[in-house]
Amino acid sequence: MAELKIRHELNCSEDTFWNKIVFDPKDAFNRHLYDDLLKFPNYQVLELKDEATRILRKVRIEPPVDGLPGPVKKAIGDKLAYLEDDVFDKATKRLIVKVTPSTLADKVRVTGEMFCEALGGNKIARIANFIVEVKVFMVGSMIEEKIMGDLKKSYDMAAGATNDWLKAQGL
């Protein structure tokens, strides 16, 4: 089992982050991020439900599967997709994330939590904490390392892209 803690400063309020970046009904930023910047073959929101106390979102994502060590590629195959189930608690302003991969779903657990800290002056810190556990004989730790590296790379890129997007949109 591996843990990853990610922290980035963003140039916006917490409400702007949640309403204009994460849960924008038009999903403009996320489409830009996944399609244009991360070059993921597929990103599709399957469900977005705004309830009284929470927001539910289900997303299907197909990341590129390049740069995999041979044993890892053999374990997961040539194509990978995953479902991301998100539950945002409106009272605590915390997002709980559960990822279910298309392959090895019974052997891979990826969960996370994302929240913001106000820094003052229309700035926040976006904090994301993940736990990754892969129970595959011989290659589990390699798969965990790959997932952790990809998460860090994606979140690092998203932070810069978020600040650029906010500026370009005048937010």
Summary of the structure (lengths in Angstrom):
residues: 171
radius of gyration: 16.2
end to end distance: 38.5
largest distance: 49.9
contacts: 496
relative contact order: 0.23
helix: 33%
strand: 38%
